[in-house]
Amino acid sequence: MRRPDCPEPVNRLHPMNRTNCQNIVWDWNGTLLDDVQTGVDTLADMLCRRGITPLTVEEYKQTFCFPVIDFYRQTGFDLDKESMHDLSTDFVESYEKHAGSLTLVQDVPEVLAALHATGKRLYILSALREEELLRMTREYGIDSYFEKICGSDNIYANGKIDRGRQLVSACGIRPEETLMVGDTLHDAEVAQALGFRCVLYAGGHNDEARLRTAAPVIHRLKEILSFV
């Protein structure tokens, strides 16, 4: 039986092969940016301030989901006493304290360069604030690889299906020619909603067992080259 938090497998969509994959839509946090431990440490700070036991990395990856308000409820935050705005502000401020040592996931520059050299059109679709997303991709020196970098206009991490539809429309993306690469079940949900194929990276914010219910799983980003 499929777990209730898992979407239908996206592999039931149209077939894709090397010749018709023209677009690759990337998630950011946990897929291109290696920030799982930062997320766990940030959450631990927030929980400890409220007298709640922090999650281990394994527990976090087994629980994390979108919209993030649902994750907060499952983790023990009292949404009757605190607003999502207050929790989101707390998260952003706490995250910044732990973000000094952030790096890209291994192989990211090489993989992006290889895909760009073959003429693939690359995009980012993220729940992160777009202003912050643009700043970070510039700082890491990878912004020039992307046709468009698409983030959120708020700090609430509600999800990115609607923003994805805007990306598809604005850029004229053909779903049957598009592969999404992410690290959570929500990325599979986004791919399903937009008509994309999907591959999920096991080194991110959800554990491999959950990911395998929804899409093919890779352990190194350079494996994506075999899908396109």
C-alpha atoms as an extended CHARMM CRD file, in Angstrom:
* protein
*
       228  EXT
         1         1  MET       CA              0.0000000000        0.0000000000        0.0000000000  PROA      1               0.0000000000
         2         2  ARG       CA              1.2450000000        3.4750000000       -0.8900000000  PROA      2               0.0000000000
         3         3  ARG       CA              2.0110000000        5.7920000000        2.0380000000  PROA      3               0.0000000000
         4         4  PRO       CA             -0.5100000000        8.6670000000        2.3390000000  PROA      4               0.0000000000
         5         5  ASP       CA              2.2090000000       11.3110000000        1.9250000000  PROA      5               0.0000000000
         6         6  CYS       CA              3.4320000000        9.8720000000       -1.3750000000  PROA      6               0.0000000000
         7         7  PRO       CA              2.1920000000       10.9570000000       -4.8100000000  PROA      7               0.0000000000
         8         8  GLU       CA              1.3770000000        8.5420000000       -7.5630000000  PROA      8               0.0000000000
         9         9  PRO       CA              4.6120000000        7.4690000000       -9.2790000000  PROA      9               0.0000000000
        10        10  VAL       CA              5.4930000000       10.0110000000      -11.9320000000  PROA      10              0.0000000000
        11        11  ASN       CA              6.8770000000        7.2660000000      -14.1650000000  PROA      11              0.0000000000
        12        12  ARG       CA              3.3330000000        6.7330000000      -15.4630000000  PROA      12              0.0000000000
        13        13  LEU       CA              3.6670000000        9.9150000000      -17.4760000000  PROA      13              0.0000000000
        14        14  HSD       CA              4.7910000000       10.1160000000      -21.1050000000  PROA      14              0.0000000000
        15        15  PRO       CA              8.0450000000        8.2840000000      -21.9260000000  PROA      15              0.0000000000
        16        16  MET       CA             11.2740000000       10.2200000000      -22.1820000000  PROA      16              0.0000000000
        17        17  ASN       CA             14.5760000000        9.3120000000      -23.7440000000  PROA      17              0.0000000000
        18        18  ARG       CA             17.8620000000       11.0520000000      -24.4080000000  PROA      18              0.0000000000
        19        19  THR       CA             16.6530000000       12.5490000000      -27.6730000000  PROA      19              0.0000000000
        20        20  ASN       CA             13.5490000000       14.3480000000      -26.4010000000  PROA      20              0.0000000000
        21        21  CYS       CA             14.8180000000       15.6690000000      -23.0490000000  PROA      21              0.0000000000
        22        22  GLN       CA             15.4960000000       19.3190000000      -23.7990000000  PROA      22              0.0000000000
        23        23  ASN       CA             14.7410000000       20.9880000000      -20.4540000000  PROA      23              0.0000000000
        24        24  ILE       CA             15.9240000000       20.2180000000      -16.9320000000  PROA      24              0.0000000000
        25        25  VAL       CA             14.1870000000       21.9150000000      -14.0170000000  PROA      25              0.0000000000
        26        26  TRP       CA             16.2090000000       21.7840000000      -10.8040000000  PROA      26              0.0000000000
        27        27  ASP       CA             15.1590000000       22.1610000000       -7.2070000000  PROA      27              0.0000000000
        28        28  TRP       CA             17.6010000000       24.2200000000       -5.1200000000  PROA      28              0.0000000000
        29        29  ASN       CA             17.6980000000       23.3750000000       -1.3950000000  PROA      29              0.0000000000
        30        30  GLY       CA             18.9520000000       19.8380000000       -0.8710000000  PROA      30              0.0000000000
        31        31  THR       CA             19.4160000000       19.2080000000       -4.5990000000  PROA      31              0.0000000000
        32        32  LEU       CA             21.9310000000       21.7840000000       -5.8100000000  PROA      32              0.0000000000
        33        33  LEU       CA             22.6220000000       23.3190000000       -2.3840000000  PROA      33              0.0000000000
        34        34  ASP       CA             23.9150000000       20.9580000000        0.3060000000  PROA      34              0.0000000000
        35        35  ASP       CA             21.9110000000       22.2980000000        3.2600000000  PROA      35              0.0000000000
        36        36  VAL       CA             20.3220000000       19.2950000000        4.9740000000  PROA      36              0.0000000000
        37        37  GLN       CA             22.4580000000       19.5690000000        8.1050000000  PROA      37              0.0000000000
        38        38  THR       CA             21.8300000000       23.3090000000        8.1710000000  PROA      38              0.0000000000
        39        39  GLY       CA             18.0990000000       22.6470000000        8.0250000000  PROA      39              0.0000000000
        40        40  VAL       CA             18.3240000000       20.1010000000       10.8470000000  PROA      40              0.0000000000
        41        41  ASP       CA             20.4050000000       22.4730000000       13.0030000000  PROA      41              0.0000000000
        42        42  THR       CA             18.0070000000       25.3400000000       12.3160000000  PROA      42              0.0000000000
        43        43  LEU       CA             15.0120000000       23.2410000000       13.2750000000  PROA      43              0.0000000000
        44        44  ALA       CA             16.8130000000       22.0690000000       16.4340000000  PROA      44              0.0000000000
        45        45  ASP       CA             17.3040000000       25.6870000000       17.5250000000  PROA      45              0.0000000000
        46        46  MET       CA             13.6300000000       26.4270000000       16.9600000000  PROA      46              0.0000000000
        47        47  LEU       CA             12.4620000000       23.3250000000       18.8040000000  PROA      47              0.0000000000
        48        48  CYS       CA             14.7880000000       23.8030000000       21.7700000000  PROA      48              0.0000000000
        49        49  ARG       CA             13.5200000000       27.3390000000       22.2860000000  PROA      49              0.0000000000
        50        50  ARG       CA             10.0550000000       25.8210000000       22.6660000000  PROA      50              0.0000000000
        51        51  GLY       CA             11.0560000000       22.9160000000       24.8740000000  PROA      51              0.0000000000
        52        52  ILE       CA             10.5570000000       20.2960000000       22.1570000000  PROA      52              0.0000000000
        53        53  THR       CA             13.0290000000       17.4720000000       21.5260000000  PROA      53              0.0000000000
        54        54  PRO       CA             15.0130000000       18.0590000000       18.2990000000  PROA      54              0.0000000000
        55        55  LEU       CA             14.9310000000       15.5770000000       15.4230000000  PROA      55              0.0000000000
        56        56  THR       CA             17.8900000000       13.5180000000       14.3000000000  PROA      56              0.0000000000
        57        57  VAL       CA             18.8950000000       13.8160000000       10.6510000000  PROA      57              0.0000000000
        58        58  GLU       CA             17.1760000000       10.4770000000        9.9650000000  PROA      58              0.0000000000
        59        59  GLU       CA             13.9460000000       11.5670000000       11.6900000000  PROA      59              0.0000000000
        60        60  TYR       CA             14.0160000000       14.8580000000        9.8200000000  PROA      60              0.0000000000
        61        61  LYS       CA             14.3950000000       13.1710000000        6.4250000000  PROA      61              0.0000000000
        62        62  GLN       CA             11.5810000000       10.7630000000        7.2780000000  PROA      62              0.0000000000
        63        63  THR       CA              9.2410000000       13.6160000000        8.2480000000  PROA      63              0.0000000000
        64        64  PHE       CA             10.0180000000       16.7380000000        6.2100000000  PROA      64              0.0000000000
        65        65  CYS       CA              7.2530000000       17.6990000000        3.7930000000  PROA      65              0.0000000000
        66        66  PHE       CA              5.4670000000       20.5250000000        2.0090000000  PROA      66              0.0000000000
        67        67  PRO       CA              3.6500000000       22.6660000000        2.7690000000  PROA      67              0.0000000000
        68        68  VAL       CA              6.0510000000       23.3280000000        5.6360000000  PROA      68              0.0000000000
        69        69  ILE       CA              3.1690000000       24.2660000000        7.9260000000  PROA      69              0.0000000000
        70        70  ASP       CA              2.1930000000       20.5780000000        7.9300000000  PROA      70              0.0000000000
        71        71  PHE       CA              5.7550000000       19.6120000000        8.8350000000  PROA      71              0.0000000000
        72        72  TYR       CA              5.7280000000       22.0880000000       11.7260000000  PROA      72              0.0000000000
        73        73  ARG       CA              2.5090000000       20.5840000000       13.0680000000  PROA      73              0.0000000000
        74        74  GLN       CA              3.9340000000       17.0510000000       12.8870000000  PROA      74              0.0000000000
        75        75  THR       CA              7.1190000000       18.1820000000       14.6120000000  PROA      75              0.0000000000
        76        76  GLY       CA              5.2880000000       19.6260000000       17.6200000000  PROA      76              0.0000000000
        77        77  PHE       CA              4.8860000000       23.3560000000       17.0020000000  PROA      77              0.0000000000
        78        78  ASP       CA              1.6070000000       24.7590000000       18.3020000000  PROA      78              0.0000000000
        79        79  LEU       CA              0.0480000000       26.5650000000       15.3540000000  PROA      79              0.0000000000
        80        80  ASP       CA             -2.8230000000       27.7050000000       17.5710000000  PROA      80              0.0000000000
        81        81  LYS       CA             -0.3570000000       29.7770000000       19.5870000000  PROA      81              0.0000000000
        82        82  GLU       CA              2.1200000000       30.8220000000       16.8920000000  PROA      82              0.0000000000
        83        83  SER       CA              1.4650000000       32.0970000000       13.3990000000  PROA      83              0.0000000000
        84        84  MET       CA              3.1300000000       30.7280000000       10.2960000000  PROA      84              0.0000000000
        85        85  HSD       CA              4.6090000000       34.1800000000        9.7630000000  PROA      85              0.0000000000
        86        86  ASP       CA              6.3130000000       34.0940000000       13.1670000000  PROA      86              0.0000000000
        87        87  LEU       CA              7.6530000000       30.5660000000       12.6220000000  PROA      87              0.0000000000
        88        88  SER       CA              8.8850000000       31.4150000000        9.1320000000  PROA      88              0.0000000000
        89        89  THR       CA             10.6510000000       34.5220000000       10.4040000000  PROA      89              0.0000000000
        90        90  ASP       CA             12.2370000000       32.4550000000       13.1820000000  PROA      90              0.0000000000
        91        91  PHE       CA             13.3770000000       29.8750000000       10.6260000000  PROA      91              0.0000000000
        92        92  VAL       CA             14.9670000000       32.4610000000        8.3150000000  PROA      92              0.0000000000
        93        93  GLU       CA             16.8270000000       34.1560000000       11.1740000000  PROA      93              0.0000000000
        94        94  SER       CA             17.9950000000       30.8290000000       12.6370000000  PROA      94              0.0000000000
        95        95  TYR       CA             18.9910000000       29.4300000000        9.2320000000  PROA      95              0.0000000000
        96        96  GLU       CA             21.2180000000       32.4210000000        8.5500000000  PROA      96              0.0000000000
        97        97  LYS       CA             23.1630000000       31.6830000000       11.7500000000  PROA      97              0.0000000000
        98        98  HSD       CA             24.0700000000       28.2150000000       10.4330000000  PROA      98              0.0000000000
        99        99  ALA       CA             24.4910000000       29.0910000000        6.7450000000  PROA      99              0.0000000000
       100       100  GLY       CA             28.1120000000       30.2260000000        6.7960000000  PROA      100             0.0000000000
       101       101  SER       CA             29.5370000000       26.8630000000        5.7800000000  PROA      101             0.0000000000
       102       102  LEU       CA             27.0360000000       26.0050000000        3.0420000000  PROA      102             0.0000000000
       103       103  THR       CA             28.3780000000       24.5170000000       -0.1830000000  PROA      103             0.0000000000
       104       104  LEU       CA             26.9830000000       23.1790000000       -3.4090000000  PROA      104             0.0000000000
       105       105  VAL       CA             26.2580000000       19.4640000000       -3.6350000000  PROA      105             0.0000000000
       106       106  GLN       CA             29.2060000000       17.5090000000       -5.0250000000  PROA      106             0.0000000000
       107       107  ASP       CA             29.6020000000       17.6390000000       -8.8340000000  PROA      107             0.0000000000
       108       108  VAL       CA             27.1260000000       20.5140000000       -9.3310000000  PROA      108             0.0000000000
       109       109  PRO       CA             29.3840000000       22.8450000000      -11.4020000000  PROA      109             0.0000000000
       110       110  GLU       CA             30.6490000000       19.9840000000      -13.5690000000  PROA      110             0.0000000000
       111       111  VAL       CA             27.1660000000       18.5600000000      -14.1730000000  PROA      111             0.0000000000
       112       112  LEU       CA             25.6630000000       21.9420000000      -15.0400000000  PROA      112             0.0000000000
       113       113  ALA       CA             28.5590000000       22.7200000000      -17.3910000000  PROA      113             0.0000000000
       114       114  ALA       CA             28.2150000000       19.3650000000      -19.1360000000  PROA      114             0.0000000000
       115       115  LEU       CA             24.4580000000       19.7360000000      -19.6210000000  PROA      115             0.0000000000
       116       116  HSD       CA             24.7640000000       23.3380000000      -20.7720000000  PROA      116             0.0000000000
       117       117  ALA       CA             27.4300000000       22.3390000000      -23.2990000000  PROA      117             0.0000000000
       118       118  THR       CA             25.0390000000       19.8610000000      -24.9160000000  PROA      118             0.0000000000
       119       119  GLY       CA             22.3830000000       22.5320000000      -25.3850000000  PROA      119             0.0000000000
       120       120  LYS       CA             20.0350000000       21.5110000000      -22.5890000000  PROA      120             0.0000000000
       121       121  ARG       CA             17.9710000000       24.3710000000      -21.2080000000  PROA      121             0.0000000000
       122       122  LEU       CA             18.3360000000       24.5590000000      -17.4330000000  PROA      122             0.0000000000
       123       123  TYR       CA             15.9850000000       26.1490000000      -14.9140000000  PROA      123             0.0000000000
       124       124  ILE       CA             15.6590000000       26.3950000000      -11.1340000000  PROA      124             0.0000000000
       125       125  LEU       CA             12.2620000000       26.1040000000       -9.4400000000  PROA      125             0.0000000000
       126       126  SER       CA             12.4620000000       26.6480000000       -5.6920000000  PROA      126             0.0000000000
       127       127  ALA       CA             10.3270000000       27.5110000000       -2.6520000000  PROA      127             0.0000000000
       128       128  LEU       CA             13.1360000000       29.8130000000       -1.5060000000  PROA      128             0.0000000000
       129       129  ARG       CA             12.5980000000       33.5410000000       -1.8770000000  PROA      129             0.0000000000
       130       130  GLU       CA             13.5930000000       34.4700000000       -5.4110000000  PROA      130             0.0000000000
       131       131  GLU       CA             15.7430000000       37.4110000000       -4.3070000000  PROA      131             0.0000000000
       132       132  GLU       CA             17.7800000000       35.1060000000       -2.0730000000  PROA      132             0.0000000000
       133       133  LEU       CA             17.9450000000       32.4480000000       -4.7740000000  PROA      133             0.0000000000
       134       134  LEU       CA             19.3570000000       34.8850000000       -7.3210000000  PROA      134             0.0000000000
       135       135  ARG       CA             21.9180000000       36.1360000000       -4.8180000000  PROA      135             0.0000000000
       136       136  MET       CA             23.1260000000       32.6530000000       -3.8960000000  PROA      136             0.0000000000
       137       137  THR       CA             23.4180000000       31.3480000000       -7.4450000000  PROA      137             0.0000000000
       138       138  ARG       CA             25.4740000000       34.4240000000       -8.3560000000  PROA      138             0.0000000000
       139       139  GLU       CA             27.7500000000       33.9210000000       -5.3420000000  PROA      139             0.0000000000
       140       140  TYR       CA             28.3330000000       30.2780000000       -6.2680000000  PROA      140             0.0000000000
       141       141  GLY       CA             29.0650000000       31.2760000000       -9.8580000000  PROA      141             0.0000000000
       142       142  ILE       CA             26.4060000000       29.1000000000      -11.4860000000  PROA      142             0.0000000000
       143       143  ASP       CA             23.6740000000       31.6130000000      -12.3740000000  PROA      143             0.0000000000
       144       144  SER       CA             24.7830000000       31.8680000000      -16.0170000000  PROA      144             0.0000000000
       145       145  TYR       CA             23.8830000000       28.2340000000      -16.6780000000  PROA      145             0.0000000000
       146       146  PHE       CA             20.1560000000       28.8480000000      -16.1850000000  PROA      146             0.0000000000
       147       147  GLU       CA             17.5620000000       30.1700000000      -18.6070000000  PROA      147             0.0000000000
       148       148  LYS       CA             15.4550000000       31.2900000000      -15.6450000000  PROA      148             0.0000000000
       149       149  ILE       CA             15.7710000000       31.0870000000      -11.8700000000  PROA      149             0.0000000000
       150       150  CYS       CA             12.3190000000       30.9540000000      -10.3380000000  PROA      150             0.0000000000
       151       151  GLY       CA             11.7080000000       31.2870000000       -6.5970000000  PROA      151             0.0000000000
       152       152  SER       CA              8.9700000000       32.2780000000       -4.2000000000  PROA      152             0.0000000000
       153       153  ASP       CA              7.7400000000       35.7710000000       -3.3740000000  PROA      153             0.0000000000
       154       154  ASN       CA              7.3660000000       34.9450000000        0.3380000000  PROA      154             0.0000000000
       155       155  ILE       CA              9.0600000000       33.0970000000        3.2280000000  PROA      155             0.0000000000
       156       156  TYR       CA              6.3070000000       30.5680000000        3.9600000000  PROA      156             0.0000000000
       157       157  ALA       CA              7.4760000000       27.5820000000        1.8420000000  PROA      157             0.0000000000
       158       158  ASN       CA              3.9350000000       26.6520000000        0.8380000000  PROA      158             0.0000000000
       159       159  GLY       CA              5.0470000000       24.6750000000       -2.2020000000  PROA      159             0.0000000000
       160       160  LYS       CA              5.8290000000       25.4720000000       -5.8130000000  PROA      160             0.0000000000
       161       161  ILE       CA              3.2150000000       24.0020000000       -8.1540000000  PROA      161             0.0000000000
       162       162  ASP       CA              1.6510000000       27.3750000000       -8.9890000000  PROA      162             0.0000000000
       163       163  ARG       CA              5.0650000000       28.9620000000       -9.4570000000  PROA      163             0.0000000000
       164       164  GLY       CA              5.9830000000       26.0430000000      -11.7000000000  PROA      164             0.0000000000
       165       165  ARG       CA              2.9490000000       26.6760000000      -13.8940000000  PROA      165             0.0000000000
       166       166  GLN       CA              4.0560000000       30.2900000000      -14.2390000000  PROA      166             0.0000000000
       167       167  LEU       CA              7.5430000000       29.1230000000      -15.2240000000  PROA      167             0.0000000000
       168       168  VAL       CA              6.1650000000       26.7690000000      -17.8780000000  PROA      168             0.0000000000
       169       169  SER       CA              3.9870000000       29.5120000000      -19.3400000000  PROA      169             0.0000000000
       170       170  ALA       CA              6.5930000000       32.2850000000      -19.2330000000  PROA      170             0.0000000000
       171       171  CYS       CA              9.3640000000       30.1940000000      -20.8080000000  PROA      171             0.0000000000
       172       172  GLY       CA              7.2850000000       28.1420000000      -23.2370000000  PROA      172             0.0000000000
       173       173  ILE       CA              8.5010000000       24.8830000000      -21.6790000000  PROA      173             0.0000000000
       174       174  ARG       CA              7.1590000000       21.7110000000      -23.2930000000  PROA      174             0.0000000000
       175       175  PRO       CA              6.3930000000       19.2840000000      -20.4260000000  PROA      175             0.0000000000
       176       176  GLU       CA              6.9970000000       16.1840000000      -22.5720000000  PROA      176             0.0000000000
       177       177  GLU       CA             10.5700000000       17.3950000000      -23.1400000000  PROA      177             0.0000000000
       178       178  THR       CA             11.2560000000       18.1990000000      -19.4960000000  PROA      178             0.0000000000
       179       179  LEU       CA             12.9120000000       16.4120000000      -16.5870000000  PROA      179             0.0000000000
       180       180  MET       CA             12.6800000000       17.6390000000      -13.0060000000  PROA      180             0.0000000000
       181       181  VAL       CA             15.4730000000       16.8930000000      -10.5330000000  PROA      181             0.0000000000
       182       182  GLY       CA             14.6520000000       17.2600000000       -6.8400000000  PROA      182             0.0000000000
       183       183  ASP       CA             15.1420000000       15.7150000000       -3.4220000000  PROA      183             0.0000000000
       184       184  THR       CA             11.6650000000       15.5320000000       -1.8510000000  PROA      184             0.0000000000
       185       185  LEU       CA              8.2760000000       13.9790000000       -2.4570000000  PROA      185             0.0000000000
       186       186  HSD       CA              7.0110000000       17.4670000000       -3.1840000000  PROA      186             0.0000000000
       187       187  ASP       CA              9.3120000000       17.6410000000       -6.2070000000  PROA      187             0.0000000000
       188       188  ALA       CA              7.6340000000       14.4980000000       -7.5080000000  PROA      188             0.0000000000
       189       189  GLU       CA              4.2410000000       16.1160000000       -6.8550000000  PROA      189             0.0000000000
       190       190  VAL       CA              5.3300000000       19.2150000000       -8.7660000000  PROA      190             0.0000000000
       191       191  ALA       CA              6.5620000000       17.1100000000      -11.6750000000  PROA      191             0.0000000000
       192       192  GLN       CA              3.2950000000       15.1730000000      -11.7160000000  PROA      192             0.0000000000
       193       193  ALA       CA              1.2300000000       18.3710000000      -11.7180000000  PROA      193             0.0000000000
       194       194  LEU       CA              3.2790000000       19.9640000000      -14.5040000000  PROA      194             0.0000000000
       195       195  GLY       CA              3.5770000000       16.8640000000      -16.6790000000  PROA      195             0.0000000000
       196       196  PHE       CA              7.3530000000       16.4830000000      -16.2480000000  PROA      196             0.0000000000
       197       197  ARG       CA              9.3660000000       13.3460000000      -15.7500000000  PROA      197             0.0000000000
       198       198  CYS       CA             11.2200000000       13.2720000000      -12.4290000000  PROA      198             0.0000000000
       199       199  VAL       CA             14.4110000000       11.9560000000      -10.8450000000  PROA      199             0.0000000000
       200       200  LEU       CA             15.0390000000       12.3450000000       -7.1120000000  PROA      200             0.0000000000
       201       201  TYR       CA             18.3830000000       12.7960000000       -5.3520000000  PROA      201             0.0000000000
       202       202  ALA       CA             18.7940000000       10.6960000000       -2.1920000000  PROA      202             0.0000000000
       203       203  GLY       CA             21.2030000000       13.1050000000       -0.4750000000  PROA      203             0.0000000000
       204       204  GLY       CA             18.5950000000       15.7520000000        0.2660000000  PROA      204             0.0000000000
       205       205  HSD       CA             15.7120000000       16.4760000000        2.6240000000  PROA      205             0.0000000000
       206       206  ASN       CA             13.7460000000       13.2090000000        2.2910000000  PROA      206             0.0000000000
       207       207  ASP       CA             15.0240000000        9.7040000000        2.8870000000  PROA      207             0.0000000000
       208       208  GLU       CA             15.5370000000        7.2370000000        0.0790000000  PROA      208             0.0000000000
       209       209  ALA       CA             12.7390000000        4.8990000000        1.1220000000  PROA      209             0.0000000000
       210       210  ARG       CA             10.1730000000        7.6750000000        0.7020000000  PROA      210             0.0000000000
       211       211  LEU       CA             11.6610000000        8.8760000000       -2.5740000000  PROA      211             0.0000000000
       212       212  ARG       CA             11.6180000000        5.4280000000       -4.1720000000  PROA      212             0.0000000000
       213       213  THR       CA              7.8200000000        5.3160000000       -3.9020000000  PROA      213             0.0000000000
       214       214  ALA       CA              7.5940000000        8.2690000000       -6.2640000000  PROA      214             0.0000000000
       215       215  ALA       CA             10.4060000000        8.2980000000       -8.8580000000  PROA      215             0.0000000000
       216       216  PRO       CA             13.8010000000        6.8900000000       -9.8310000000  PROA      216             0.0000000000
       217       217  VAL       CA             16.5010000000        7.7500000000       -7.2930000000  PROA      217             0.0000000000
       218       218  ILE       CA             20.1170000000        8.8010000000       -7.8180000000  PROA      218             0.0000000000
       219       219  HSD       CA             22.9240000000        9.0300000000       -5.2480000000  PROA      219             0.0000000000
       220       220  ARG       CA             25.2940000000       11.3660000000       -7.1180000000  PROA      220             0.0000000000
       221       221  LEU       CA             24.1550000000       14.2490000000       -9.2880000000  PROA      221             0.0000000000
       222       222  LYS       CA             26.4640000000       13.1860000000      -12.1010000000  PROA      222             0.0000000000
       223       223  GLU       CA             24.1530000000       10.1740000000      -12.5400000000  PROA      223             0.0000000000
       224       224  ILE       CA             21.6470000000       12.5720000000      -14.0930000000  PROA      224             0.0000000000
       225       225  LEU       CA             23.7400000000       12.5350000000      -17.2580000000  PROA      225             0.0000000000
       226       226  SER       CA             22.5460000000        8.9920000000      -17.9340000000  PROA      226             0.0000000000
       227       227  PHE       CA             18.9060000000       10.2080000000      -17.9940000000  PROA      227             0.0000000000
       228       228  VAL       CA             19.3730000000       12.9170000000      -20.6050000000  PROA      228             0.0000000000
